[in-house]
Amino acid sequence: QVQLVESGGGLVQAGGSLRLSCAASGRTFSSYALGWFRQAPGKQRELVAAITSGGSTISGDSVKGRFTISRDNANNTVYLQMNSLKPEDTAVYYCAASRSFRGSNWSAYDYWGQGTQVTVSS
C-alpha cells in the first residue's frame, strides 16, 4: 500500500512558478513509476508528466519546456517544477503511482493522492 500526499499548490500570477511535492509512504517507493495529472472543471484528466523508476520522463504537449518532473528516492518524494505558468494551467493537480510505467493511461495507476489546487491568474 502506498499513500501519496501532495503539497505546494496555490495562487500565482501568469508567468510565475510553483513547485509541487508529493510525499509517499512505503519502503518500495523507488520501484514505482510516478505521474502528475491535472483536471480542470468540465475537462478530462490529463497527463502532465510521468517518470519511470529509472528516471526517464515524459511530458504532456501543453507543458513541454515549462514543467519538469523529478524524484528523490531517498526522501520518497516526487516533484513537479512548473515555470512560465499560464491561466490555462489552472486545475487540481494529482500525484499517482504505479508498479509499472503507465504513461498517460491514468486509469491504470494504482495509487492516487488527494490533489492540490493550482490557480493561475491573468
C-alpha positions as CSV (number, residue, x, y, z in Angstrom):
1,Q,0.0,0.0,0.0
2,V,1.2,3.5,-0.9
3,Q,-0.1,6.7,0.4
4,L,0.5,9.9,-1.5
5,V,0.2,13.5,-0.2
6,E,0.5,16.5,-2.5
7,S,1.5,19.9,-1.4
8,G,2.7,23.2,-2.9
9,G,-0.4,24.3,-4.8
10,G,-1.7,27.8,-4.5
11,L,-2.5,31.1,-6.4
12,V,0.1,32.5,-8.7
13,Q,0.2,35.2,-11.4
14,A,0.7,34.3,-15.0
15,G,4.4,33.9,-15.8
16,G,5.2,32.8,-12.3
17,S,6.4,29.5,-10.9
18,L,5.4,26.8,-8.4
19,R,6.8,23.6,-7.2
20,L,4.5,20.8,-6.3
21,S,5.7,18.0,-4.0
22,C,4.2,14.6,-3.4
23,A,5.4,12.6,-0.4
24,A,4.9,8.9,-0.5
25,S,4.8,6.3,2.2
26,G,6.2,2.8,1.8
27,R,9.6,1.2,1.5
28,T,9.4,0.4,-2.2
29,F,9.0,3.9,-3.5
30,S,12.0,3.7,-5.7
31,S,10.4,0.8,-7.7
32,Y,7.3,2.7,-8.6
33,A,6.6,4.8,-11.7
34,L,5.1,8.1,-10.8
35,G,2.9,10.6,-12.6
36,W,1.4,14.1,-12.2
37,F,-2.0,14.6,-13.7
38,R,-4.4,17.5,-13.7
39,Q,-8.1,18.1,-14.1
40,A,-9.8,21.4,-14.7
41,P,-13.6,21.8,-14.2
42,G,-15.5,20.2,-17.1
43,K,-12.4,18.7,-18.6
44,Q,-10.9,15.3,-18.7
45,R,-8.0,14.3,-16.5
46,E,-4.8,14.7,-18.5
47,L,-1.1,13.7,-18.0
48,V,1.2,16.5,-17.0
49,A,4.4,14.4,-16.7
50,A,5.5,11.0,-15.6
51,I,8.7,9.4,-14.5
52,T,9.9,5.8,-14.5
53,S,11.6,4.1,-11.7
54,G,14.9,4.6,-13.6
55,G,14.3,8.3,-14.0
56,S,13.1,8.6,-17.7
57,T,10.4,11.1,-18.2
58,I,7.6,12.1,-20.5
59,S,5.5,15.3,-20.5
60,G,2.2,16.4,-21.9
61,D,2.4,18.5,-25.0
62,S,0.9,21.6,-23.3
63,V,3.6,21.7,-20.7
64,K,6.8,20.7,-22.5
65,G,9.6,23.1,-21.9
66,R,7.8,24.6,-18.9
67,F,7.2,21.8,-16.4
68,T,9.8,19.3,-15.1
69,I,9.1,16.2,-13.1
70,S,11.8,14.7,-10.8
71,R,12.1,12.2,-8.0
72,D,14.1,11.9,-4.8
73,N,14.0,8.3,-3.8
74,A,16.0,8.9,-0.6
75,N,13.1,11.1,0.6
76,N,10.2,9.2,-1.1
77,T,9.2,12.4,-2.9
78,V,8.3,13.3,-6.4
79,Y,8.3,16.9,-7.6
80,L,6.7,19.0,-10.3
81,Q,8.5,22.2,-11.1
82,M,6.2,24.5,-13.0
83,N,7.6,27.6,-14.7
84,S,6.0,30.2,-17.0
85,L,2.6,29.4,-15.7
86,K,-0.5,30.3,-17.8
87,P,-4.1,30.7,-16.8
88,E,-4.9,27.5,-18.7
89,D,-2.7,25.6,-16.2
90,T,-5.4,26.2,-13.6
91,A,-6.5,22.8,-12.3
92,V,-6.4,20.3,-9.5
93,Y,-3.1,18.5,-9.7
94,Y,-2.8,14.9,-8.7
95,C,0.1,12.7,-7.9
96,A,-0.2,9.0,-8.9
97,A,2.0,5.8,-8.5
98,S,2.0,2.5,-10.4
99,R,4.0,-0.6,-10.1
100,S,4.9,-0.4,-13.8
101,F,5.1,2.5,-16.1
102,R,1.7,3.6,-17.3
103,G,2.5,6.8,-19.1
104,S,-0.7,8.8,-19.8
105,N,-3.1,6.0,-19.0
106,W,-4.4,7.5,-15.8
107,S,-6.9,4.7,-15.2
108,A,-4.1,2.2,-14.8
109,Y,-2.3,3.9,-11.9
110,D,-2.6,2.0,-8.6
111,Y,-2.5,4.9,-6.1
112,W,-3.6,8.5,-6.1
113,G,-3.2,11.5,-3.8
114,Q,-6.0,13.8,-2.8
115,G,-5.0,16.6,-5.2
116,T,-3.8,20.1,-4.8
117,Q,-5.3,23.2,-6.4
118,V,-3.2,25.4,-8.7
119,T,-4.8,28.7,-9.8
120,V,-3.0,31.0,-12.2
121,S,-4.4,34.5,-12.5
122,S,-4.1,36.6,-15.7
